[in-house]
Amino acid sequence: MRLGILGHPVGHSLSPAMHRAALAALGIAGSYDLLDTPPEALGDRIAEVRKGFRGVNVTVPLKEAVLPLLDEVRPEARAIGAVNTVVNEGGRLIGHNTDAPGFLRSIEEAGVRGRRAFLLGAGGAARAVAYALKGAGWEVWVHNRTRARAEALAAAFGLEVAPFEAAREADLVVNATAVGLDDPASTPIPAAFLPRKGYAADLVYRPVKTRFLREAEAAGLAVVDGLGMLLWQGALAFRIWTGRPAPIEAMRRGLEDAFGRGA
Ligand code: NAP
């Protein structure tokens, strides 16, 4: 079974470690390749996938651009406007979004409960989180550096645009911005606005414990790091490709080993 990931750059992806561990654990002969794909080469790459791959993941900056190149896009991926998983059904390429259910599984696994979520960010990842939380019955307030993007997201999914102050009333605060990734000293919300109970979830997983999560913990919140979402979106993709339940613990270990190696 030939699998892989399309992105640019894609060299630091942890997905190969997870999926190779899953293939090995189930005794499935296969491969999972890093397929570095600059946006201008996406059309050719998709033709290659159609000919020789069972499925691929799609990551930055191709998750939106890939939609028009597919034969079918599942409704959740269409609503989110992004595809992170493609399956090849006899030459027909079908796009899915497993980021949204992957996020939901990660917070469920961590025992997150509540009604009101404060969402930081309005990019592709925030759209997936907004879709997931709304579908699970949460009331979602959104805040973004560029207000116009928060307004567009709010209009698309029936959310409220809110100032930092509203976070104090939330049961769950989610960082779906890229803040903390390239600048570990930064945080997307000043600690003074964090609630004093509830949960904080960060999509950023490098470092695993971001400043946002450290400050949330200090404020008394239970925290959920971004590795859970990475794991579950991968597990759901693996199931789509193989039709078999993903070996979660093997995938988790693959991920942890890759981290141990400084991936
Ligand atoms: P994106 O579409 O480029 O959106 C980036 C978001 O971050 C925008 O809301 C942007 O605000 C905000 N932002 C960037 N720099 C900022 C700054 N200095 N101050 C305030 N806001 C800033 O990216 P994305 O695809 O949504 O990804 C966002 C993050 O989620 C990334 O770190 C990515 O690695 C992570 N992610 C994790 C998983 C996982 O499995 N754990 C899955 C998907 C994504 P503006 O609109 O103002 O530019």
Residues whose N, C-alpha, C, O or C-beta is under 5 A from the ligand:
A	BS01	NAP	G121 A122 G123 G124 A125 A126 N144 R145 T146 R149 A176 T177 A178 V179 L181 L203 V204 G226 M229 L230
